[in-house]
């Protein structure tokens, strides 16, 4: 209490806020992205933990889930039964070859993982359906609940580590050192109290011994007194014994209180030490497990991107080849278009010449037809002209 100052009280308050995850809020885009990924992982874990309960009550949820999700859940149930059957048969039959058994288990495990991913993908498309399933299916298996809780604690731990600045880290270290110093002071106080208790007990014993000596001296000096003084001496002795008993009881009560305080402080110290050790061990295990998972995800990502890069290079090579072929075809098309235009021009000129010749032929035919008609008319008129003259001469004679 003597060391407490406003500045230290403020630092202590800040350190307590740092230790409480409710005070932590993301302050950067990278931190928000990391926390978003962890939150999505927690949501997927919660949904995947509900899949066994949903499969057990599939008839009740069939209308809500729809045919596609229901079929995927039925397929997942079949794969689960196959996995259980394979595991039980492997335990019963020891003569089966280990390599074939391991291969079947790996293949079935991959199919089961793909089935879980497909179910989660279909469920996450419809957030309202996920919320309805969480409200209707509230029972999870205890290992899944423990794992989700541990992952949530890991999320809070990651958030704390991401948002803790160097200054806050120093304040936190100072706070822990202050706690250690306080524990040390409490231990020293307990030691001092124990020494004081021992000194008080020794002093009380010395006083008791002195009183006993005084009583013995009084007894020796009062041996010559009359029997009438024996009653007074007895009364004084009884009072002394009663006072000794009271002081001894008070001393024992005080010793008991001090011993109880010592035990309580030792129990608190042991509880804090055990709690910190367990927390440190759990955090280290979680850290190792998450590092392994991160390494596995990075390897999967590298493999996936390698495949995609190979596919891209193959497609790019095909695209380059087709582009070269297209350029050749474009050049050939240009030549063919030029030849086609020349042929079309020649055809047009030939057609124009043909039309001109046909026009001239029609004109000549029309002229020849008219000439022939005129000539025939002329011949007919020339042929009938003498006959008309004869007819006219005969008519004149008749009139006369």
Residue, then its C-alpha position, 0 to 999 in steps of 0.5 A: x500500500x505504501x508503494x501505490x501511486x496514481x501513476x502505478x495505479x494507472x499502469x495497473x489498470x491498463x495492464x488489467x485491461x490488457x489481460x481482459x479480452x473484452x477491452x481489445x479491439x482491432x486497430x489495423x486491416x491485417x489484424x481484422x483480416x486475421x481475426x476474421x479468418x479465425x472467426x470464420x474458422x470458429x463458425x465452420x467448426x460450430x457448423x461441423x460439430x452440428x453435422x452428426x446431430x443433424x444427420x441423426x434427425x435428418x427426417x426432421x430437417x429434410x424440408x428445411x435443408x433442401x434436397x441438395x444438402x440432404x443428399x450430401x448429408x446422406x452421402x456423408x453418413x454413408x462415408x462415416x458408416x464405411x469408416x466405422x466399419x473399416x476401423x472395426x474390421x481392422x481391429x477384429x481382423x489382424x491378418x489384413x495387410x497394413x499397407x492396404x488398410x492404411x491406403x483404404x483409410x487414407x482414401x476414405x478419410x479424403x472422401x470424408x473431408x471432401x464431404x464435410x467441405x461440400x456440406x459446409x459450403x452449401x450451409x454457409x451459402x444460406x446464413x439464415x439456415x445456419x442460424x436456424x440450425x444453431x438454434x434448433x440443434x443446441x447439443x454438441x459432443x463434448x470433445x467438439x465443444x472443448x475444441x471450439x472453446x480452446x480455439x476461441x481462447x486461441x483467437x482471444x490470445x492471438x487478438x491480445x498478442x496482435x494488439x499488444x504494443x511494446x509499451x503495453x507489453x512492458x506495462x504487463x511485464x511490470x505488472x507481473x513483476x509487481x505481483x511477484x514483488x507483492x508475493x515476496x513481500x507477503x512471504x517476508x511478512x509471514x516470516x516476520x510474523x512467525x518470528x514475532x510469534x515465536x518471540x511472543x511464545x518465548x516471552x510468555x514462557x519466560x514470564x510463566x517461569x518467572x511467575x513460577x519462581x515468584x510463587x515458589x519464593x512466596x511459598x518458601x517465605x510463607x511456610x512460617x506463617x500461620x494456617x490463616x494465611x494459607x487461604x490467601x496464598x491459595x487464592x493468590x495461586x488460583x488467580x495466578x493460574x487463571x491469569x496464566x490460563x487466560x494468557x495462554x489461551x489468548x496466545x494460542x488463539x493468536x497463534x492459530x489466527x496467524x497460522x491460518x493466515x499463513x495457510x491461506x496465503x500459502x494456498x493462494x500462492x500455490x493456486x496462483x503458481x499452478x494456475x499460471x503453470x497450467x495456463x502457460x502449458x495450455x498456451x504452449x500446446x495451442x501454439x505448437x498445434x496452431x503452428x503445425x496447422x499453419x504449416x500444413x495449410x501453407x504446404x497445401x496452398x503451395x501445392x494448390x498454387x503449383x498445380x494452378x501455375x502448371x495449368x496456367x502455363x499449359x493454357x498460356x502455351x496453347x494460347x500462344x500457339x493458337x495466337x500464332x495460328x490465328x496470325x497465319x490464318x489472318x495473313x492467308x485471309x488477307x491474301x484470299x480477300x485480295x484474290x477474291x476482290x480481284x476475281x469479283x472485279x473481273x466478274x463485274x467487268x465480264x458481267x458488264x461486258x456481257x450485259x453490254x453485248x446483250x444490250x447491243x444484241x437486243x438493239x440489233x435484234x429489234x432493229x432487224x425485226x423492224x427492218x424485216x417488218x418494214x420490208x415485208x410491209x413494203x413487199x405486201x404493198x408492192x404486191x397488192x398495188x397493181x390489183x388495187x389499180x385494176x379494181x379502181x378501173x372496173x368501178x369507174x366503168x360500171x358507174x358510167 
